[in-house]
């Protein structure tokens, strides 16, 4: 079945087909349509789940943590300040090793108040222990949500996954999506079989104080679980492609990188513009490729170390880490340190939802190649 709808409604449809048994959410623009639609599905009987309306995003995450602890599949969604309010409980969900899937519609953080696209909200949560995946079109939103559940529930992962896509340019833009039969999705994503769960019929008390001798080991296990997520993600994506036909790559989707002298690095909606920029520059005889990041956390260091081999990287990203520059730029330089000497140039662009076209990206590549921008440049600021 072909569905033509907005990114938010596509996300709600994917969540429905994952068959969560518990949903808790608090509405925030531009995520609101997701929670409205899932609420309608529960009310109409299209989705057999408990839907809890809460007073804040902090409570929403707390509620799904409680539900997931009883061994059932859960879903929630948020954006921007809602995600920031969840911060405390994001750590809890990861340390409790709960395979929660959450959609985050990337929106700028205030002040000044802004409701448009910016990935700083999710990237500011990059060290909470959640896997993070970024989408560039509607089909990828649908597929990634279902893939995320499959990954999160693996025995050697057992971690929450955050599925991200850009505000308005994706959340409120209609796109065609191929929706498979429910039976096929059920075969790909069977019912979760938890390794442990709280049993209301056998209540116990667990001490919440962890001694020094145990705490470090728990953090190490979390770290290793997240690394396992990075290793398994390409396998999950390949299996999806074999079963359903759609292919978005693994941790990184590569385009024309084999002979490239310059490799563009982007994620989210910028990935789609970067593809067009590559085609434009190739038409002019400039050997440019694209490495579109799908899975940001864990960072796909192995892919970029393989691609480096003296090539120049040009990072175009919709976020800023104050005092550092672009988050992806910093992660990429860090992973290459001691492994490759490839130059890396970063551009911070499109903050607060400002449009960035493929022509703009072509201009950024030209500035990087000419040496006008050496480390980090800002694009599209008001004069």
Secondary structure, 3 states (H helix, E strand, C coil): CEEEEEHHHHHHHHHHHCCCCEEEECCCCCCHHHHHHHHHHHHHCCCCCEEEECCCHHHHHHHHHHHHCCCCCEEEEECHHHHHHCHHHHHHHHHCCCCCEEEEEECCCCCCCCCCCCCHHHHCCCCCCCEEEECCCHHHHHHHHHHHHHHHCCCCCCCCEEEEEECCCCCCCEEEEECCCHHHHHHHCCCCCCCCCCCHHHCCCCCCCCCHHHHHHHHHHHHHHHHHHHHHHHHHHHHHHHHHCCCCCCCEEEECCCCCCEEEEECCCHHHHHHHHHHHHHHCCCCEEEEEECEEECCCHHHHHHHHCCCEEEEEECCCECCCECHHHHHHHHHHCCCCCCCEEEEEECHHHCCCCHHHHHHHHHHHHHCCCCCEEEECCCC
